Amino acid sequence: MAVEIERKFLLRDDNWRNAVHRTVPMAQGYLNDAAALARGEQRASVRVRLQDDVAFLNIKSREVGLSRQEFEYPVPTDDARALLELCVGGRIEKRRHLVRHGAHLWEIDEFEGNNAGLVVAEIELGDEHELFERPDWLGNEVTQLQRYYNLALADRPYRDWSRDERVGH
């Protein structure tokens, strides 16, 4: 069993774009919805992701915060395309930009479609208390705000958020 320790941030500006060393287009969807998790009927999200020419089935425990159990398995791309058609809620489309800063790799997700306009930076850590160098372009932390989770974005996209929700309150 793997544990994912991840922090999410908004971005202060676009200066991160100068440091991108790779961009990967992604499409993903969920085989369960946020409401079932919120009601406690399910204890994990089940996601299928297609990125470039590879695909994965991913299962994450429903904890909110820095640490969650995570399981990921490769699947054939044709299977992933078929699974995406079975997903509930909206499909998440994004471009993931990889940026190295200090000793860490940042994943900056620039959302498209119904979530266009939302850009979130994520960093995976080895420990919840691990220190990391904060780039100048990093804004407010939103790790604890569920609306920034991809599962929540599939259910209620960024285009439907109020102005206050969009500024990270």
PAZAPA-4460 file (N, C-alpha, C; in steps of 0.05 Angstrom, whole numbers, plus 32768, in hexadecimal, padded with zeros to 4 digits):
% residues 169
    n_x    n_y    n_z   ca_x   ca_y   ca_z    c_x    c_y    c_z   seq   type   mol
   8011   7FE9   8000   8000   8000   8000   8012   8019   8000     1      M     A
   800B   802B   7FEE   801A   8045   7FED   800A   805B   7FFB     2      A     A
   8019   806E   8005   800C   8085   8011   8015   809E   8001     3      V     A
   8002   80AD   7FF8   8008   80C6   7FEA   8008   80DD   7FFE     4      E     A
   801D   80ED   7FFF   801E   8105   800F   8021   811C   7FFC     5      I     A
   800C   812B   7FFA   800B   8140   7FE5   8000   815A   7FF0     6      E     A
   800B   8170   7FE6   8001   818B   7FED   7FFA   8199   7FD3     7      R     A
   7FE4   81A9   7FD4   7FDA   81B7   7FBD   7FDB   81D5   7FC2     8      K     A
   7FE2   81E4   7FAD   7FE4   8201   7FAF   7FD9   820F   7F97     9      F     A
   7FCE   8226   7F9B   7FC8   8238   7F84   7FE2   8245   7F7C    10      L     A
   7FE1   8253   7F65   7FF9   8260   7F5B   7FF6   827E   7F5B    11      L     A
   800C   828B   7F62   800C   82A8   7F65   800E   82B5   7F49    12      R     A
   801C   82A9   7F37   8020   82B4   7F1C   8028   829D   7F09    13      D     A
   802F   82A5   7EF0   8036   8291   7EDB   8054   828D   7ED8    14      D     A
   8064   8296   7EEB   8081   8294   7EE8   808B   8277   7EE8    15      N     A
   807B   8264   7EF1   8082   8248   7EF1   8085   823E   7ED5    16      W     A
   8077   824B   7EC2   8077   8241   7EA6   8094   8240   7E9A    17      R     A
   80A5   8252   7EA3   80C0   8253   7E99   80D1   823A   7EA1    18      N     A
   80C8   822C   7EB6   80D7   8215   7EC0   80CB   81FA   7EB8    19      A     A
   80B6   81FA   7EA8   80A9   81E0   7EA0   80BD   81D0   7E8F    20      V     A
   80C1   81B7   7E97   80D2   81A6   7E87   80C3   8190   7E78    21      H     A
   80A9   818D   7E7F   8099   8179   7E71   807B   817F   7E76    22      R     A
   806B   817B   7E62   804E   817F   7E65   8040   8166   7E5B    23      T     A
   802D   815C   7E6B   801F   8143   7E65   8001   8149   7E64    24      V     A
   7FF3   8144   7E4D   7FD6   8147   7E4D   7FC9   812F   7E5B    25      P     A
   7FB4   8135   7E6A   7FA6   811F   7E79   7F88   8122   7E76    26      M     A
   7F7B   810B   7E77   7F5E   8109   7E79   7F59   80F5   7E8F    27      A     A
   7F47   80FB   7EA1   7F41   80E8   7EB6   7F24   80EB   7EBE    28      Q     A
   7F1A   80D5   7ECA   7EFE   80D5   7ED3   7EFC   80C2   7EEB    29      G     A
   7EE5   80C3   7EF8   7EE1   80B4   7F11   7ECA   80A0   7F0D    30      Y     A
   7ECF   8088   7F17   7EBA   8073   7F16   7EA7   8074   7F2E    31      L     A
   7EAC   8087   7F40   7E9A   808C   7F56   7E98   80AB   7F59    32      N     A
   7E85   80B4   7F68   7E82   80D1   7F6A   7E87   80DC   7F86    33      D     A
   7E8B   80F6   7F88   7E91   8103   7FA1   7E7B   8100   7FB5    34      A     A
   7E62   80FF   7FAC   7E4B   80FD   7FBF   7E4C   80E2   7FCE    35      A     A
   7E53   80CC   7FC1   7E54   80B2   7FCE   7E6A   80B2   7FE3    36      A     A
   7E80   80BF   7FDE   7E95   80C1   7FF1   7E8D   80D2   8009    37      L     A
   7E80   80E9   8003   7E78   80FB   8018   7E63   80EE   802B    38      A     A
   7E52   80DD   8020   7E3E   80CF   8030   7E4A   80B7   803F    39      R     A
   7E63   80B0   8039   7E70   809A   8047   7E69   807F   803B    40      G     A
   7E5C   807F   8023   7E55   8066   8016   7E6D   8059   8009    41      E     A
   7E81   8069   8003   7E9A   805E   7FF8   7EB1   806B   8007    42      Q     A
   7EC8   805D   8008   7EDE   8067   8017   7EF7   806E   8006    43      R     A
   7EF3   806D   7FEB   7F09   8073   7FDA   7EFE   807D   7FBF    44      A     A
   7F0E   808E   7FB2   7F07   8096   7F97   7F15   8083   7F83    45      S     A
   7F08   807E   7F6D   7F13   806C   7F58   7F14   807C   7F3E    46      V     A
   7F2C   8080   7F35   7F31   8091   7F1E   7F3F   8082   7F08    47      R     A
   7F38   8089   7EEF   7F47   8080   7ED8   7F54   8098   7ECB    48      V     A
   7F6E   8096   7EC4   7F7C   80AC   7EB9   7F8B   80A3   7EA0    49      R     A
   7F88   80B3   7E8B   7F96   80AF   7E72   7FA9   80C6   7E6E    50      L     A
   7FC3   80C1   7E6D   7FD7   80D6   7E69   7FEA   80CD   7E53    51      Q     A
   7FEC   80DD   7E3E   7FFB   80D6   7E27   7FF1   80BA   7E1D    52      D     A
   8003   80A7   7E1C   7FFB   808C   7E13   7FFB   8077   7E29    53      D     A
   7FF9   8080   7E42   7FF7   806E   7E58   7FDE   8074   7E69    54      V     A
   7FD5   805F   7E77   7FBC   8062   7E86   7FBF   8054   7EA1    55      A     A
   7FB0   805E   7EB4   7FB2   8053   7ED0   7F96   8053   7EDC    56      F     A
   7F92   803F   7EED   7F7B   803E   7EFF   7F86   8045   7F1A    57      L     A
   7F7A   8058   7F28   7F84   8063   7F41   7F6E   8062   7F56    58      N     A
   7F75   805A   7F6E   7F63   8059   7F84   7F6F   8068   7F9B    59      I     A
   7F60   807C   7FA6   7F6B   808C   7FBC   7F56   808C   7FD3    60      K     A
   7F60   8088   7FEB   7F4F   808A   8002   7F44   80A6   8005    61      S     A
   7F2E   80A9   8013   7F1F   80C2   8012   7F27   80D7   8027    62      R     A
   7F3D   80D3   8035   7F46   80E7   8048   7F4B   8102   803B    63      E     A
   7F44   8117   8049   7F4A   8132   8041   7F64   813A   8050    64      V     A
   7F77   8145   8042   7F8F   814D   804F   7FA7   8145   803F    65      G     A
   7FBE   8144   804D   7FD7   813F   803F   7FDB   8122   8037    66      L     A
   7FD2   810E   8047   7FD8   80F2   8043   7FBF   80E2   803C    67      S     A
   7FC3   80D1   8028   7FAD   80BE   8020   7FBA   80A4   8016    68      R     A
   7FAB   808E   801A   7FB4   8075   800D   7FAF   8078   7FEF    69      Q     A
   7FC2   806D   7FE0   7FBF   806F   7FC3   7FC9   8055   7FB6    70      E     A
   7FBA   804C   7FA3   7FC1   8034   7F94   7FBE   803B   7F76    71      F     A
   7FD2   8034   7F66   7FD1   803B   7F4A   7FDA   8023   7F39    72      E     A
   7FCB   801D   7F24   7FD1   8006   7F13   7FCF   800E   7EF6    73      Y     A
   7FE2   8005   7EE6   7FE1   800B   7EC9   7FCA   7FFA   7EBD    74      P     A
   7FBD   8006   7EA9   7FA8   7FF8   7E9A   7FAD   7FFE   7E7C    75      V     A
   7FA4   7FED   7E6B   7FA6   7FF2   7E4E   7F97   800C   7E47    76      P     A
   7FA2   801B   7E34   7F96   8035   7E2D   7F7A   8031   7E21    77      T     A
   7F75   801C   7E12   7F5A   8017   7E08   7F46   8013   7E1F    78      D     A
   7F4F   8004   7E33   7F3E   8000   7E4B   7F39   801B   7E59    79      D     A
   7F4D   802C   7E5B   7F4A   8046   7E68   7F35   8057   7E59    80      A     A
   7F37   8057   7E3F   7F23   8066   7E2F   7F07   805C   7E34    81      R     A
   7F04   8042   7E35   7EE9   8036   7E3A   7EE0   803D   7E57    82      A     A
   7EF2   803C   7E6A   7EEB   8043   7E86   7EE4   8061   7E88    83      L     A
   7EF1   8072   7E79   7EEA   808F   7E7A   7ECD   8093   7E72    84      L     A
   7EC3   8083   7E60   7EA7   8085   7E57   7E94   807C   7E6D    85      E     A
   7E9D   806D   7E81   7E8C   8063   7E96   7E8C   8076   7EAF    86      L     A
   7E9D   808A   7EAE   7EA1   809B   7EC6   7E89   80AC   7ECC    87      C     A
   7E86   80B2   7EE5   7E70   80C4   7EEE   7E7C   80E0   7EF1    88      V     A
   7E6A   80F4   7EF0   7E74   8110   7EF2   7E82   8118   7ED9    89      G     A
   7E8F   812E   7EDA   7E9D   8138   7EC2   7EB9   812C   7EBF    90      G     A
   7EC3   812D   7EA8   7EDE   8124   7EA2   7EF1   813B   7EA9    91      R     A
   7F07   8135   7EB5   7F1C   8148   7EBC   7F30   8148   7EA5    92      I     A
   7F34   815F   7E99   7F48   8162   7E84   7F5C   8177   7E8D    93      E     A
   7F75   8171   7E8B   7F89   8183   7E94   7FA4   817E   7E86    94      K     A
   7FB5   8191   7E89   7FD1   818F   7E80   7FE2   8190   7E99    95      R     A
   7FF1   817C   7E9E   8003   817B   7EB5   801E   8184   7EAD    96      R     A
   8028   819A   7EB9   8042   81A5   7EB4   8055   819C   7ECA    97      H     A
   806B   8191   7EC3   807F   8189   7ED7   8095   819E   7EDA    98      L     A
   8099   81A6   7EF3   80AC   81BB   7EF9   80BD   81B2   7F11    99      V     A
   80D7   81B2   7F0D   80EA   81AB   7F23   80F1   81C5   7F31   100      R     A
   80EF   81C5   7F4B   80F7   81DD   7F5B   8104   81D2   7F75   101      H     A
   811C   81DA   7F79   812B   81CF   7F90   812D   81B1   7F8D   102      G     A
   8128   81A2   7FA2   812B   8185   7FA2   8111   8177   7F9A   103      A     A
   80FD   8186   7F92   80E2   817A   7F8D   80D8   817E   7F70   104      H     A
   80C7   816C   7F68   80B9   816F   7F4F   809D   8179   7F55   105      L     A
   8096   818F   7F48   807B   819A   7F4B   806A   8191   7F33   106      W     A
   8051   818A   7F38   803E   8183   7F22   802A   819A   7F22   107      E     A
   802A   81A9   7F0C   8018   81BF   7F0A   8002   81B8   7EF6   108      I     A
   7FEA   81B5   7F00   7FD3   81AD   7EF0   7FC4   81C5   7EE6   109      D     A
   7FC3   81C8   7ECC   7FB5   81DE   7EBF   7F9C   81D1   7EB3   110      E     A
   7F85   81D6   7EBF   7F6C   81C9   7EB8   7F60   81D5   7E9E   111      F     A
   7F51   81C4   7E90   7F44   81CC   7E77   7F26   81C5   7E79   112      E     A
   7F17   81CA   7E64   7EFB   81C3   7E64   7EEC   81D3   7E79   113      G     A
   7EDB   81C5   7E88   7ECA   81D1   7E9D   7EDA   81DC   7EB4   114      N     A
   7EF3   81D5   7EB6   7F05   81DF   7ECC   7F1A   81F2   7EC2   115      N     A
   7F16   81FC   7EA9   7F29   820F   7E9E   7F2C   8228   7EB0   116      A     A
   7F44   8231   7EB3   7F4A   8248   7EC3   7F56   8240   7EDE   117      G     A
   7F53   8227   7EE6   7F5E   821E   7EFF   7F7A   8212   7EFA   118      L     A
   7F8D   821B   7F0A   7FA9   8211   7F09   7FB1   820B   7F25   119      V     A
   7FBA   81F3   7F2A   7FC1   81EA   7F45   7FDD   81DC   7F44   120      V     A
   7FEE   81E3   7F57   8008   81D6   7F5A   8007   81C2   7F70   121      A     A
   8012   81AA   7F6B   8013   8195   7F7F   8030   818C   7F83   122      E     A
   8036   8185   7F9C   8050   817A   7FA2   804C   8161   7FB3   123      I     A
   805A   814C   7FAC   8059   8133   7FBC   8071   8133   7FCE   124      E     A
   806C   812C   7FE7   8081   812C   7FFB   8084   8110   8007   125      L     A
   809B   810B   8013   80A1   80F1   8020   8096   80F0   803C   126      G     A
   8090   8107   8047   8088   8109   8063   8076   8122   8066   127      D     A
   8062   8121   8076   8050   8138   807A   805E   8151   8084   128      E     A
   8074   814D   8091   8083   8164   809C   809B   816C   808C   129      H     A
   809E   815F   8075   80B6   8165   8064   80B6   8182   805B   130      E     A
   80CD   818E   805E   80D0   81AA   8055   80D6   81AA   8037   131      L     A
   80CE   81BF   802A   80D3   81C2   800D   80D7   81DF   8007   132      F     A
   80E6   81E4   7FF2   80EB   8200   7FE9   80D2   820A   7FDA   133      E     A
   80C8   8221   7FE3   80B0   822C   7FD7   80B7   823E   7FC0   134      R     A
   80AF   8238   7FA8   80B5   8249   7F91   80A6   8264   7F94   135      P     A
   80B1   8279   7F87   80A4   8293   7F89   8088   8294   7F7D   136      D     A
   8082   8282   7F6A   8068   8282   7F5D   8053   8273   7F6D   137      W     A
   805A   8268   7F83   8047   8259   7F93   8034   826B   7FA3   138      L     A
   801A   8265   7FA2   8006   8275   7FB1   7FFC   8267   7FC9   139      G     A
   7FE2   826B   7FCF   7FD6   8260   7FE7   7FD3   8242   7FE6   140      N     A
   7FD7   8235   7FFD   7FD3   8218   7FFE   7FB5   8211   8000   141      E     A
   7FAD   81FD   7FF1   7F90   81F5   7FF0   7F8D   81D7   7FF5   142      V     A
   7FA1   81CB   8001   7FA1   81AE   8007   7F88   81A5   8016   143      T     A
   7F7F   81B5   8029   7F69   81AE   803A   7F4D   81B4   802D   144      Q     A
   7F4D   81C1   8016   7F33   81C9   800A   7F2B   81B4   7FF5   145      L     A
   7F17   81A4   7FFC   7F0F   818E   7FEB   7F07   8196   7FCF   146      Q     A
   7EFD   81AE   7FCB   7EF4   81B6   7FB0   7F0B   81B5   7F9C   147      R     A
   7F24   81B5   7FA5   7F3B   81B4   7F93   7F43   8197   7F8B   148      Y     A
   7F36   8184   7F98   7F3C   8168   7F91   7F30   8162   7F76   149      Y     A
   7F3D   8152   7F66   7F33   814C   7F4B   7F18   813F   7F4C   150      N     A
   7F13   812E   7F5F   7EF8   8121   7F62   7EE3   8137   7F65   151      L     A
   7EE8   814B   7F75   7ED5   8161   7F79   7ED2   8171   7F60   152      A     A
   7EE7   8175   7F51   7EE6   8184   7F38   7ED6   8176   7F23   153      L     A
   7ED6   815B   7F24   7EC5   814C   7F11   7EA8   814F   7F17   154      A     A
   7EA2   8152   7F31   7E86   8155   7F3A   7E7C   8172   7F38   155      D     A
   7E8D   8185   7F3F   7E86   81A1   7F3F   7E9E   81B1   7F34   156      R     A
   7E9E   81B5   7F19   7EB5   81C2   7F0C   7EBA   81DF   7F14   157      P     A
   7ED1   81E8   7F0F   7EDB   8202   7F15   7EC8   8218   7F09   158      Y     A
   7EBD   8213   7EF2   7EAC   8227   7EE5   7E93   822D   7EF6   159      R     A
   7E8C   821B   7F08   7E74   821F   7F19   7E7B   822C   7F35   160      D     A
   7E94   8231   7F3A   7E9C   823C   7F54   7E95   825A   7F56   161      W     A
   7E90   8263   7F6E   7E8B   827F   7F73   7EA6   828E   7F73   162      S     A
   7EA5   82A8   7F72   7EBE   82B8   7F72   7ECF   82B2   7F8C   163      R     A
   7EC1   82B0   7FA3   7ED0   82AA   7FBC   7EDE   828F   7FBB   164      D     A
   7ED0   827B   7FAF   7EDD   8261   7FAD   7EF5   8262   7F9B   165      E     A
   7EF4   8272   7F87   7F0A   8274   7F73   7F24   8280   7F7F   166      R     A
   7F21   8290   7F93   7F39   829D   7F9F   7F44   828D   7FB6   167      V     A
   7F3A   8276   7FBB   7F46   8264   7FCF   7F3C   8268   7FEC   168      G     A
   7F26   8274   7FF0   7F1B   8278   800B   7F0E   825F   8015   169      H     A
***
